[in-house]
Structure formats: C-alpha cells, structure tokens
C-alpha cells in the first residue's frame, strides 16, 4: 500500500487516477455552485453543469467517468441509510392503512395512465414513440419519483419527521419496492412470469428478517461496547449498513451454498434502507446521522456531477421535445393519480396536495431501468437520452416544486375541501423545541438536573440532555427529560438533537474533560445554530472567560468561583463561631446533601 501511494505521487499529473478525477469534479462543482448561488439558480443545476463541463461533452477533463459513477452510487446508498435512521418505519406504518393502499396502487395506476396516454400519442406517427416497448418505458418513467432529490430536500429542510415528510418517504419506499419488482421482471417483458417477483419480495423479506434478529440480539451489545467512542459508533453503524447491503446483494450466492438455486439479489441501496431503519430506535442514531450525513453529501455531489457527465449532446429537436413532454406528463400524473388516490384513502387535503407536488420528478431508478432496457434491446440511445434530459429538467425544478407545494396550491385545495364540506387540514405540528438543553451529564450536569427536579420539576418535561454516557439515558428519560446520544464536538449532531431550538443552553463540561473541542468552539457552533438562545458556558481558568464571551456566550461561570461563593459564607460563620446556626438555616432552605439523589451514584 505505501508503495502504491508513492508511485501515485511520483506519477503526478501524468496519471488520470480516481483521486484526480474526483478532485477535478469537486473543483468544478465548487466553482459553479458559487456562481449559480450568486445567480440564484438551484445548486443541483450547478452540479449537473459541472459534470457537463468536465465530461466528454465539455472539456473531457475526467478520463474515466465510470469511476465517478461507481463512487457516486455510494451517495444513494448512504442517503437511504440516513433516511432509515431518521424515519421510524415502525411508527410510520403503524395503523397506516392510507399509506399501505396508496403505496401499493400509486405505481401501477400512474404507469397505466401514462402508458395509455403515450399509446394514444403514438397514433400520431411520431418516430420517437415507435417501438413495441416505448410506451411501457415512458409509463414507468412517469410512475417513479426521485428518492435522492425528495429525501435530500426533506432532510435539508428538516421536514423528514413532519406528517407530509413521513408520507412522502413512505410512498418513496413503496416505489423502491416496485422498482425492484420492475427490474426483476424487465428481462422477461416478452414473457412475463410471476416467479421472479415472488423471489425478489421473498429476498427482501429475508433481509428484513436478518436485520430484525440482529437488531434484537446482536447490535445492542455491539453498540454498547463502543458507546464511549462516537467515532467507533459511526464505524460500526456504517459497517452494519454495508454489511447488510452486501448480504442482500449476494443473497442468491449464499443460498446456493445451502443448496437453494434462486436468482435473487437485493440492491445495496435497499439493504442500506433496511439497515438504517433497523437501528433507528437506538440512542446512537443522532450521532450516526450527523457524521454519515457529511459522507452522504460528498457522494451525492459526485452522483449529480457523474450524472452531468452522462448527459449526451441532444440528437435533434425530437429528443428535447420528448424530454419536455415526459417532464410535463410526470408532473401532471401526480395530480391526476397521486392527489385523487391520497384523498380517496383518507389523507387530508393539505398533506395530499403537498406530497403530490413534492414527488413530481423523474426517478434516478428510471435511468437504471432505461439503461437496462437499452442493453436488452427494448429502447435505443436517443430514447434513453430523452429520459436523461427529462430527469435533469425535473431535478432542476425540484426546489421550485417544493416552494409551490407550500404556497398557493395547498391553500387552493383547502378552499376546495371547504366546498366539499370537509375541514381544512390542521397546521403541521411544530418541531420539538426544548426550553433547556444541558450539554454534558457529569458531576455538574447531574447536580443541575437533580436541583431542577427538586425545585422546578415541570421544566424537565421541556429539557433535552446531550451526553455519551448511555447507561444513564434510561433513568434520565424516566425522570421526564429527553436524552440524546451525541458528541458535543459534532456541529450536525447538536442540530439533530434539537439543541438549536432550545431557549437556554448550558454547557456543564470543562475543557479538560472535553475531547476534540472546548467551550469556546462549542459556543461558537451553538451561536451559529441559534442567534437568539441564551448560552451559559463554563471556563476552567479566568483567562478563558473573555474568549468564551466573545464566541457568543451570555454568561460564563467557573466551578471554583461558584464553589467559593457558596463556601465563604460557611467559613465566615465558622469564624464567628456560628457555624451550627448557619447549617440549620441552610437545611431550611435546601435539601440536605445526604438526601440528594443524583443519577451518577
């Protein structure tokens, strides 16, 4: 390994390595993101444009686009893993008759309606619509929404845990299952058989069963073993993500070792989704989300740059015309199928309207379906190019679709609901907003918690504690507070723990206890998250007080000073020979120390 690194360094610019290709893509993406941001254009358009610039259509700076495509696929895998961590699938499907019916019906109804439309348009004699499978593939392209785009936007806007967010993710999960079914049937379109579908669904069931057993009997002990080291928690979680994904991918080979010859393979991305959902209820989920999120963003950036490199030069106006038509039909299908279907199964008008608009894209899975269809001889290169352009078009429009979903259209549907005699949907429940956040649960944190429990127990119902001592979490929660496993040095972890929503934030750990950070750095991060919260921090030395104040703290205290302020009256009473009366008076005001019940004991 060291030798290969030295060889790579010695080769310099003469070697078009994977690292060099990634570097070129990232530099181009960064430059164009800044430019597009100043022009108020969507960031995704900048990433796609970067791919066009460095790819074969542009400057041909990337020698092997397949390298980028391979690495970029990890973006989708990590995205689905984080979705599984952030969305509690058990609670989402609990009593979810509406989601179940909508999920099962959305894809076949959408594909069927779009297929009928394109069959009708084929009668016009348009050459782009000729071919035995053209209408079928166009129908499938209109039936699936982009998991990558929708989940990414929901995550960045912190809407994954809203009612409309959970509904959208639930529908996307069903679409991913339908995509697996389509991929299983695709080689047999000429002679459809039920067996491949059942085998695929059975394989998904096996992967889910393995995940459930591991989450019940193996993973809790494994996570407890590394719980004191957040970086090892993330390593273990990612190992579980890819381990379960690889298990599903090579499930057919593993079954063959047992003497069962079944051609079954579950995608790595689907395995990642199952892996994430299986540990979503673990207390470590917030820390994993925060750290895996950075990796996900890196790979998703490469995904879109790689997609931009695959965008071909349009071969005539017909290709662009079909792309625009496909995009328009995909958006219309959501209103003609998704919206009525969601209303019919009992979803309120506002949620149905928002969800149907937010899901109006061509899916990245459709690109996989199209490329496989081209390999099978079902469609040609021009047809596939049109679908790619349609995906790019709807991808660029996604931010506008999200804004439209929250604007006039839902209000219009609320008016329609009143005309129908149904009440408008209630407003979204606001995200959890704690009044108090206690960062760190060592001696001082436990003492503060105990004193609040004695003097103001009501505030504990609006308190979140952030700490790595997992053994105390159950007891903290039992006493009424929220408790989150997260590293205070991790900016994203604090945000996912809702610390940025707290009215008052107290840092109870001194710099000599903290690892990889200090109070000054934490305060600076907290102030970046929330300009209006009150931040109370601790200093180890007098020289630290001013820098922590300048970082954004409203109040800085020192243990030594606070202890001295409490002890000096006792010393003065003792000097007067009046210590006994002082102790009696103190016991009247406060609970005796021997009667305190702190959680660290």
C-alpha positions as CSV (number, residue, x, y, z in Angstrom):
1,X,0.0,0.0,0.0
2,X,2.7,2.6,0.9
3,X,4.5,1.7,-2.4
4,X,1.4,2.3,-4.4
5,X,0.9,5.7,-2.8
6,X,4.5,6.7,-3.5
7,X,4.0,5.5,-7.1
8,X,0.9,7.6,-7.4
9,X,2.7,10.7,-6.0
10,X,5.6,10.2,-8.3
11,X,3.4,9.9,-11.4
12,X,2.0,13.4,-10.7
13,X,-0.2,14.8,-13.3
14,X,0.5,12.1,-15.8
15,X,-1.8,9.6,-14.1
16,X,-5.5,10.0,-14.5
17,X,-6.3,8.3,-11.2
18,X,-9.6,8.1,-9.5
19,X,-8.4,10.6,-6.9
20,X,-7.6,13.1,-9.7
21,X,-10.9,12.6,-11.3
22,X,-12.7,13.2,-8.0
23,X,-10.6,16.3,-7.4
24,X,-11.5,17.7,-10.9
25,X,-15.2,17.1,-10.3
26,X,-15.2,18.7,-6.8
27,X,-13.3,21.8,-8.0
28,X,-15.7,22.3,-11.0
29,X,-18.7,21.7,-8.7
30,X,-17.4,24.3,-6.1
31,X,-16.8,27.0,-8.7
32,X,-20.2,26.5,-10.4
33,X,-22.1,26.3,-7.1
34,X,-20.7,29.7,-6.1
35,X,-21.6,31.1,-9.5
36,X,-25.1,29.6,-9.6
37,X,-25.8,30.7,-6.0
38,X,-25.0,34.3,-6.9
39,X,-27.3,33.9,-9.9
40,X,-30.0,32.4,-7.6
41,X,-30.1,29.2,-9.6
42,X,-30.6,25.8,-7.9
43,X,-27.4,24.1,-6.6
44,X,-28.3,20.9,-8.3
45,X,-28.2,22.7,-11.6
46,X,-24.6,23.7,-10.8
47,X,-23.6,20.1,-10.1
48,X,-25.1,18.9,-13.3
49,X,-23.4,21.7,-15.2
50,X,-20.1,20.8,-13.6
51,X,-20.5,17.3,-14.9
52,X,-21.2,18.6,-18.4
53,X,-18.1,20.9,-18.3
54,X,-15.6,18.2,-17.2
55,X,-17.2,15.3,-19.1
56,X,-16.9,14.1,-22.6
57,X,-19.4,16.7,-23.9
58,X,-17.3,19.5,-22.4
59,X,-13.6,19.7,-21.7
60,X,-13.0,15.9,-21.2
61,X,-11.1,16.6,-18.0
62,X,-12.3,13.3,-16.4
63,X,-10.6,10.4,-18.1
64,X,-12.9,7.6,-16.6
65,X,-16.4,8.7,-15.8
66,X,-17.2,5.2,-14.8
67,X,-15.0,5.7,-11.7
68,X,-17.1,8.7,-10.7
69,X,-20.3,6.7,-11.3
70,X,-19.2,3.9,-9.2
71,X,-18.2,6.1,-6.2
72,X,-21.3,8.3,-6.7
73,X,-23.6,5.2,-6.3
74,X,-22.4,5.3,-2.6
75,X,-24.3,8.6,-2.3
76,X,-27.6,6.9,-2.9
77,X,-26.7,4.1,-0.5
78,X,-25.8,6.4,2.3
79,X,-28.8,8.6,1.6
80,X,-31.2,5.7,2.0
81,X,-29.3,4.6,5.2
82,X,-29.7,8.0,6.7
83,X,-33.4,8.0,5.7
84,X,-33.8,4.7,7.5
85,X,-32.2,6.3,10.6
86,X,-34.3,9.4,10.6
87,X,-37.7,7.9,9.8
88,X,-39.1,5.5,12.3
89,X,-40.6,3.0,9.9
90,X,-42.4,1.1,12.7
91,X,-44.3,4.2,13.8
92,X,-44.8,5.3,10.2
93,X,-46.6,2.1,9.2
94,X,-48.4,1.7,12.4
95,X,-52.1,2.0,11.5
96,X,-51.1,3.2,8.1
97,X,-53.9,1.9,6.0
98,X,-53.8,5.0,3.9
99,X,-50.1,4.7,3.2
100,X,-50.4,1.0,2.5
101,X,-53.1,1.4,0.0
102,X,-51.6,4.4,-1.7
103,X,-48.1,2.8,-1.8
104,X,-49.5,-0.4,-3.4
105,X,-51.6,1.4,-6.0
106,X,-49.6,4.5,-6.9
107,X,-47.1,2.9,-9.3
108,X,-49.4,0.6,-11.3
109,X,-52.1,3.4,-11.7
110,X,-49.5,6.0,-12.7
111,X,-47.7,3.7,-15.1
112,X,-51.0,2.5,-16.6
113,X,-52.4,6.0,-17.2
114,X,-49.1,7.3,-18.7
115,X,-48.8,4.1,-20.9
116,X,-52.3,4.7,-22.2
117,X,-51.5,8.4,-22.9
118,X,-48.3,7.6,-24.9
119,X,-50.1,4.7,-26.8
120,X,-52.6,7.3,-27.9
121,X,-49.9,9.8,-28.9
122,X,-48.1,7.0,-30.9
123,X,-51.0,7.1,-33.3
124,X,-49.8,10.5,-34.5
125,X,-46.9,8.7,-36.1
126,X,-44.1,10.5,-34.1
127,X,-41.0,8.5,-34.7
128,X,-39.8,8.9,-31.1
129,X,-42.8,6.9,-29.9
130,X,-42.5,4.0,-32.3
131,X,-41.4,0.6,-30.9
132,X,-43.0,-2.2,-29.0
133,X,-41.8,-1.1,-25.6
134,X,-41.6,2.7,-25.9
135,X,-45.0,3.4,-24.3
136,X,-44.3,0.9,-21.5
137,X,-40.9,2.5,-20.6
138,X,-42.4,6.0,-20.8
139,X,-45.2,4.9,-18.5
140,X,-42.6,3.5,-16.0
141,X,-40.6,6.7,-16.2
142,X,-43.7,8.7,-15.1
143,X,-44.5,6.3,-12.2
144,X,-41.5,6.7,-10.0
145,X,-40.3,9.8,-8.1
146,X,-36.7,10.6,-7.2
147,X,-35.8,9.3,-3.7
148,X,-32.4,11.1,-3.9
149,X,-34.0,14.5,-4.7
150,X,-37.0,14.4,-2.4
151,X,-35.4,12.8,0.6
152,X,-32.4,15.2,0.2
153,X,-34.7,18.3,0.2
154,X,-36.8,17.0,3.1
155,X,-33.6,16.3,5.1
156,X,-32.1,19.7,4.4
157,X,-35.3,21.5,5.3
158,X,-35.7,19.3,8.4
159,X,-39.1,18.0,7.2
160,X,-38.5,14.3,7.3
161,X,-40.4,14.0,10.6
162,X,-43.4,16.1,9.6
163,X,-46.6,14.4,8.6
164,X,-46.2,15.2,4.9
165,X,-42.5,14.2,5.1
166,X,-43.3,10.8,6.5
167,X,-46.0,10.3,3.9
168,X,-43.6,11.2,1.1
169,X,-40.9,8.9,2.4
170,X,-43.4,6.1,2.9
171,X,-44.5,6.4,-0.7
172,X,-40.9,6.5,-1.9
173,X,-40.2,3.3,0.0
174,X,-43.0,1.6,-1.8
175,X,-41.8,3.0,-5.1
176,X,-38.3,1.5,-4.4
177,X,-40.0,-1.9,-3.8
178,X,-41.9,-1.6,-7.0
179,X,-38.6,-0.6,-8.8
180,X,-37.1,-3.9,-7.5
181,X,-40.1,-5.7,-9.0
182,X,-39.7,-4.0,-12.3
183,X,-36.0,-4.8,-12.5
184,X,-36.8,-8.4,-11.7
185,X,-39.4,-8.6,-14.5
186,X,-37.6,-6.5,-17.1
187,X,-35.6,-9.3,-18.8
188,X,-38.8,-11.2,-19.2
189,X,-41.1,-8.4,-20.6
190,X,-41.7,-10.6,-23.7
191,X,-42.9,-13.4,-21.5
192,X,-43.9,-12.1,-18.0
193,X,-43.7,-14.6,-15.1
194,X,-44.8,-14.3,-11.5
195,X,-41.9,-16.3,-10.0
196,X,-39.2,-13.6,-10.3
197,X,-41.4,-11.1,-8.5
198,X,-42.1,-13.5,-5.6
199,X,-38.4,-14.4,-5.4
200,X,-37.5,-10.7,-5.1
201,X,-40.1,-10.0,-2.5
202,X,-39.0,-13.1,-0.6
203,X,-35.4,-11.9,-0.7
204,X,-36.4,-8.5,0.7
205,X,-38.3,-10.4,3.5
206,X,-35.2,-12.4,4.3
207,X,-33.0,-9.3,4.5
208,X,-35.6,-7.7,6.8
209,X,-35.7,-10.8,9.0
210,X,-31.9,-10.9,9.4
211,X,-31.9,-7.2,10.2
212,X,-34.6,-7.6,12.8
213,X,-32.8,-10.5,14.5
214,X,-29.5,-8.7,14.5
215,X,-31.1,-5.5,15.9
216,X,-32.7,-7.6,18.7
217,X,-29.9,-9.8,19.8
218,X,-26.5,-8.7,18.4
219,X,-26.3,-5.0,17.6
220,X,-27.4,-3.6,21.1
221,X,-24.4,-5.3,22.8
222,X,-22.0,-4.3,19.9
223,X,-23.1,-0.6,20.2
224,X,-22.8,-0.7,24.0
225,X,-19.2,-2.0,23.7
226,X,-18.2,1.1,21.6
227,X,-20.6,3.6,23.1
228,X,-18.0,5.7,24.8
229,X,-16.2,6.4,21.5
230,X,-18.5,8.2,19.0
231,X,-16.2,7.6,16.0
232,X,-16.4,3.9,16.6
233,X,-20.2,4.1,16.9
234,X,-20.3,5.6,13.4
235,X,-17.8,3.0,12.1
236,X,-20.0,0.2,13.5
237,X,-23.1,1.7,12.0
238,X,-21.6,2.1,8.5
239,X,-20.3,-1.5,8.8
240,X,-23.8,-2.6,9.5
241,X,-25.1,-0.5,6.6
242,X,-22.8,-2.0,4.0
243,X,-22.7,-5.5,5.6
244,X,-26.4,-5.9,5.4
245,X,-26.4,-4.4,1.9
246,X,-23.8,-6.8,0.7
247,X,-25.7,-9.7,2.3
248,X,-28.7,-8.8,0.2
249,X,-26.7,-8.2,-2.9
250,X,-25.1,-11.7,-2.7
251,X,-28.2,-13.4,-1.2
252,X,-28.5,-15.7,-4.2
253,X,-24.9,-16.9,-3.9
254,X,-25.3,-17.5,-0.1
255,X,-28.5,-19.5,-0.7
256,X,-26.6,-21.6,-3.4
257,X,-24.2,-22.6,-0.7
258,X,-27.2,-24.0,1.2
259,X,-28.3,-25.9,-1.9
260,X,-31.1,-23.4,-2.9
261,X,-30.6,-22.3,-6.5
262,X,-32.6,-19.0,-6.6
263,X,-31.6,-16.0,-8.7
264,X,-32.2,-13.4,-6.1
265,X,-30.3,-10.2,-5.4
266,X,-31.4,-7.2,-3.3
267,X,-29.8,-3.8,-4.2
268,X,-27.2,-2.4,-1.9
269,X,-29.3,0.8,-1.5
270,X,-32.4,-1.2,-0.4
271,X,-30.2,-3.1,2.1
272,X,-28.9,0.2,3.4
273,X,-32.5,1.5,3.9
274,X,-33.4,-1.7,5.9
275,X,-30.2,-1.4,7.9
276,X,-30.9,2.2,8.9
277,X,-34.5,1.5,9.9
278,X,-33.4,-1.5,12.0
279,X,-31.3,0.7,14.3
280,X,-33.4,3.9,14.1
281,X,-34.7,3.5,17.6
282,X,-31.2,3.1,19.0
283,X,-30.0,6.1,21.0
284,X,-26.9,6.4,18.8
285,X,-28.9,7.3,15.7
286,X,-28.4,11.1,16.0
287,X,-24.7,10.8,16.2
288,X,-24.6,8.4,13.2
289,X,-26.9,10.7,11.2
290,X,-24.7,13.7,11.8
291,X,-21.4,12.1,10.8
292,X,-22.8,9.9,8.0
293,X,-24.6,13.0,6.6
294,X,-21.2,14.6,5.6
295,X,-20.2,11.5,3.8
296,X,-23.6,11.3,2.1
297,X,-23.4,14.9,0.9
298,X,-19.9,14.2,-0.5
299,X,-21.1,11.2,-2.5
300,X,-24.4,12.8,-3.6
301,X,-22.4,15.7,-5.0
302,X,-20.4,13.2,-7.1
303,X,-23.7,11.5,-8.1
304,X,-25.0,14.6,-9.7
305,X,-21.7,15.5,-11.3
306,X,-21.4,12.0,-12.6
307,X,-24.9,12.3,-14.0
308,X,-24.0,15.5,-15.7
309,X,-21.1,13.7,-17.4
310,X,-23.5,11.2,-18.8
311,X,-25.7,13.8,-20.4
312,X,-25.2,13.4,-24.1
313,X,-25.5,16.1,-26.8
314,X,-29.1,16.2,-27.9
315,X,-29.5,14.3,-31.2
316,X,-32.1,16.5,-32.8
317,X,-35.1,18.5,-31.6
318,X,-37.2,15.4,-31.1
319,X,-35.1,14.3,-28.2
320,X,-35.6,17.5,-26.3
321,X,-39.3,17.6,-27.3
322,X,-39.8,14.1,-25.8
323,X,-37.9,15.1,-22.7
324,X,-40.1,18.2,-22.1
325,X,-43.3,16.1,-22.8
326,X,-42.1,13.4,-20.4
327,X,-41.5,16.0,-17.7
328,X,-44.9,17.6,-18.2
329,X,-46.7,14.3,-18.1
330,X,-44.8,13.2,-15.0
331,X,-45.9,16.4,-13.1
332,X,-49.4,16.0,-14.4
333,X,-49.6,12.4,-13.4
334,X,-49.0,13.3,-9.8
335,X,-52.2,15.5,-9.9
336,X,-54.2,13.0,-11.9
337,X,-53.2,9.9,-9.9
338,X,-51.4,10.7,-6.7
339,X,-53.6,13.5,-5.5
340,X,-57.0,11.7,-6.0
341,X,-55.6,8.5,-4.7
342,X,-54.3,10.1,-1.5
343,X,-57.6,11.9,-0.9
344,X,-59.5,8.7,-1.6
345,X,-57.6,6.7,1.0
346,X,-58.2,9.3,3.7
347,X,-55.2,11.6,3.6
348,X,-56.2,15.2,4.4
349,X,-56.3,17.7,1.6
350,X,-53.2,19.8,2.5
351,X,-50.9,16.8,3.0
352,X,-52.2,15.2,-0.2
353,X,-51.5,18.4,-2.2
354,X,-48.1,19.0,-0.7
355,X,-47.0,15.4,-1.2
356,X,-48.3,15.0,-4.8
357,X,-46.3,18.2,-5.9
358,X,-43.1,17.3,-4.0
359,X,-43.0,13.9,-5.7
360,X,-43.2,15.3,-9.2
361,X,-39.8,14.2,-10.6
362,X,-38.4,11.5,-12.8
363,X,-36.6,9.0,-10.6
364,X,-32.9,8.0,-10.7
365,X,-34.1,4.4,-10.7
366,X,-35.7,5.1,-14.1
367,X,-32.3,5.8,-15.5
368,X,-31.2,2.3,-14.3
369,X,-34.3,0.9,-15.9
370,X,-33.7,2.7,-19.2
371,X,-30.0,1.6,-19.4
372,X,-31.0,-2.0,-18.8
373,X,-33.8,-1.6,-21.4
374,X,-31.2,-0.4,-23.9
375,X,-28.9,-3.4,-23.1
376,X,-31.9,-5.7,-23.7
377,X,-32.7,-4.0,-27.0
378,X,-36.0,-2.6,-25.8
379,X,-35.2,1.0,-26.4
380,X,-32.4,2.9,-28.3
381,X,-29.9,5.6,-27.3
382,X,-32.0,8.6,-28.4
383,X,-34.9,7.4,-26.3
384,X,-32.6,6.9,-23.2
385,X,-31.2,10.4,-23.8
386,X,-34.7,11.9,-23.7
387,X,-35.3,10.3,-20.4
388,X,-32.0,11.6,-19.0
389,X,-32.9,15.1,-20.1
390,X,-36.3,14.7,-18.5
391,X,-34.7,13.7,-15.2
392,X,-32.4,16.7,-15.4
393,X,-35.3,19.0,-16.1
394,X,-37.4,17.8,-13.2
395,X,-34.4,17.7,-10.9
396,X,-33.7,21.4,-11.6
397,X,-37.4,22.2,-11.0
398,X,-37.5,20.3,-7.6
399,X,-36.8,23.4,-5.4
400,X,-39.5,25.3,-7.2
401,X,-41.9,22.4,-6.8
402,X,-41.2,22.4,-3.0
403,X,-41.9,26.1,-2.8
404,X,-45.1,25.6,-4.9
405,X,-46.2,22.8,-2.6
406,X,-46.1,25.2,0.4
407,X,-47.6,28.2,-1.4
408,X,-50.9,28.9,-3.1
409,X,-51.7,25.4,-4.4
410,X,-52.4,23.9,-0.9
411,X,-54.5,26.9,0.1
412,X,-56.5,26.5,-3.1
413,X,-57.1,22.9,-2.2
414,X,-58.2,23.9,1.3
415,X,-60.9,26.0,-0.4
416,X,-61.9,23.1,-2.5
417,X,-62.1,21.0,0.7
418,X,-64.4,23.5,2.3
419,X,-66.7,23.5,-0.8
420,X,-66.8,19.7,-0.4
421,X,-67.7,20.0,3.2
422,X,-64.5,18.6,4.6
423,X,-62.5,20.6,7.2
424,X,-59.1,22.0,6.1
425,X,-56.1,20.1,7.3
426,X,-54.7,21.2,10.7
427,X,-51.4,23.0,10.6
428,X,-48.2,21.0,10.8
429,X,-47.1,20.2,14.4
430,X,-44.1,22.4,15.1
431,X,-40.8,20.6,15.7
432,X,-39.8,19.7,19.3
433,X,-38.5,22.9,20.9
434,X,-36.9,22.3,24.3
435,X,-36.7,25.2,26.8
436,X,-33.5,24.0,28.3
437,X,-30.6,22.0,26.9
438,X,-28.0,20.5,29.2
439,X,-24.8,19.6,27.4
440,X,-22.8,17.0,29.3
441,X,-24.0,14.9,32.2
442,X,-21.0,14.6,34.5
443,X,-21.0,15.8,38.1
444,X,-22.2,19.3,37.4
445,X,-24.8,18.3,34.9
446,X,-26.2,15.7,37.2
447,X,-26.3,18.2,40.1
448,X,-28.2,20.7,38.0
449,X,-30.6,18.1,36.9
450,X,-31.2,17.0,40.5
451,X,-31.8,20.6,41.7
452,X,-34.2,21.2,38.8
453,X,-36.1,18.0,39.7
454,X,-36.4,19.3,43.3
455,X,-37.2,23.0,42.7
456,X,-38.9,23.0,39.2
457,X,-39.8,19.5,38.0
458,X,-42.1,20.9,35.3
459,X,-39.1,22.2,33.4
460,X,-37.7,18.7,32.9
461,X,-40.5,17.9,30.5
462,X,-39.1,20.6,28.3
463,X,-35.4,19.7,28.8
464,X,-33.0,17.8,26.5
465,X,-29.8,16.3,27.9
466,X,-26.9,15.6,25.4
467,X,-24.3,13.1,26.7
468,X,-22.4,10.0,25.7
469,X,-23.0,8.1,29.0
470,X,-25.6,5.7,27.5
471,X,-26.0,3.8,30.8
472,X,-27.8,6.8,32.3
473,X,-30.1,7.5,29.4
474,X,-33.0,5.3,30.5
475,X,-33.1,6.9,34.0
476,X,-32.9,10.4,32.7
477,X,-35.7,9.7,30.3
478,X,-37.7,8.1,33.1
479,X,-37.5,11.3,35.1
480,X,-39.2,13.3,32.3
481,X,-36.4,14.7,30.1
482,X,-35.4,14.0,26.6
483,X,-31.9,12.5,26.3
484,X,-29.7,12.3,23.1
485,X,-26.5,10.4,22.5
486,X,-24.3,12.9,20.6
487,X,-20.7,14.2,20.6
488,X,-20.6,17.9,21.7
489,X,-17.8,18.4,19.1
490,X,-20.1,17.5,16.3
491,X,-22.0,20.5,14.8
492,X,-24.5,18.4,12.9
493,X,-25.2,16.2,16.0
494,X,-26.1,19.2,18.1
495,X,-28.5,20.3,15.3
496,X,-30.1,16.9,15.0
497,X,-30.5,16.8,18.8
498,X,-32.7,19.9,18.5
499,X,-30.2,21.9,20.7
500,X,-30.5,24.7,18.1
501,X,-34.2,25.0,19.1
502,X,-33.5,25.4,22.9
503,X,-34.3,28.7,24.6
504,X,-31.4,28.2,27.2
505,X,-28.3,26.1,26.6
506,X,-26.0,25.1,29.5
507,X,-22.5,23.6,28.8
508,X,-21.6,21.7,32.0
509,X,-18.2,20.2,31.0
510,X,-14.9,22.0,31.4
511,X,-12.2,22.0,28.7
512,X,-10.1,19.4,30.5
513,X,-13.0,16.9,30.3
514,X,-14.0,17.6,26.7
515,X,-12.2,15.7,23.9
516,X,-11.5,17.2,20.5
517,X,-13.2,20.5,21.3
518,X,-13.5,23.2,24.0
519,X,-16.2,25.5,25.4
520,X,-15.1,28.3,23.0
521,X,-15.6,26.1,20.0
522,X,-18.9,24.7,21.2
523,X,-20.3,28.2,22.0
524,X,-19.3,29.4,18.5
525,X,-21.1,26.5,16.9
526,X,-24.2,27.0,19.1
527,X,-24.3,30.7,18.3
528,X,-24.1,29.8,14.6
529,X,-27.1,27.4,15.1
530,X,-29.2,29.9,17.1
531,X,-28.6,33.6,17.4
532,X,-31.4,34.1,20.0
533,X,-30.8,31.3,22.6
534,X,-29.3,32.1,25.9
535,X,-25.9,30.3,26.2
536,X,-24.3,29.6,29.6
537,X,-20.8,28.1,29.4
538,X,-18.1,27.0,31.8
539,X,-14.5,28.2,32.0
540,X,-11.6,26.3,33.6
541,X,-9.4,29.4,34.1
542,X,-10.0,33.2,34.3
543,X,-8.1,33.7,31.0
544,X,-10.8,31.6,29.2
545,X,-13.7,33.7,30.3
546,X,-13.3,36.6,27.8
547,X,-12.7,34.4,24.7
548,X,-15.8,32.3,25.5
549,X,-17.8,35.5,25.9
550,X,-16.5,36.8,22.6
551,X,-17.5,33.5,21.0
552,X,-21.1,34.2,21.9
553,X,-21.8,33.1,25.5
554,X,-24.3,35.2,27.5
555,X,-22.8,34.0,30.8
556,X,-19.6,32.3,31.7
557,X,-19.0,30.7,35.1
558,X,-16.2,28.8,36.8
559,X,-16.7,25.9,39.2
560,X,-14.0,27.2,41.5
561,X,-15.6,30.6,41.8
562,X,-19.2,29.3,42.2
563,X,-17.9,26.9,44.9
564,X,-16.1,29.7,46.7
565,X,-19.2,31.9,46.7
566,X,-21.1,29.0,48.4
567,X,-18.3,28.2,50.9
568,X,-17.2,31.7,52.0
569,X,-20.5,32.3,54.0
570,X,-19.9,29.0,55.8
571,X,-16.3,30.0,56.5
572,X,-17.3,33.4,57.8
573,X,-20.0,31.8,60.0
574,X,-17.3,29.4,61.4
575,X,-15.0,32.4,62.1
576,X,-17.8,33.9,64.2
577,X,-18.4,30.6,66.0
578,X,-21.9,30.5,64.4
579,X,-21.5,27.5,62.0
580,X,-24.2,25.4,63.7
581,X,-26.8,28.1,63.2
582,X,-25.6,28.5,59.5
583,X,-26.0,24.8,58.8
584,X,-29.5,24.8,60.4
585,X,-30.6,27.8,58.3
586,X,-29.2,26.2,55.1
587,X,-31.1,23.0,55.8
588,X,-34.3,25.0,56.0
589,X,-33.6,26.5,52.5
590,X,-32.2,23.4,50.8
591,X,-32.4,19.7,50.9
592,X,-29.5,18.2,52.9
593,X,-26.8,16.8,50.8
594,X,-27.2,13.3,52.2
595,X,-30.8,13.2,50.9
596,X,-29.9,14.2,47.3
597,X,-30.3,11.5,44.7
598,X,-28.1,12.2,41.8
599,X,-28.0,9.8,38.8
600,X,-24.2,9.3,38.8
601,X,-24.3,7.4,42.1
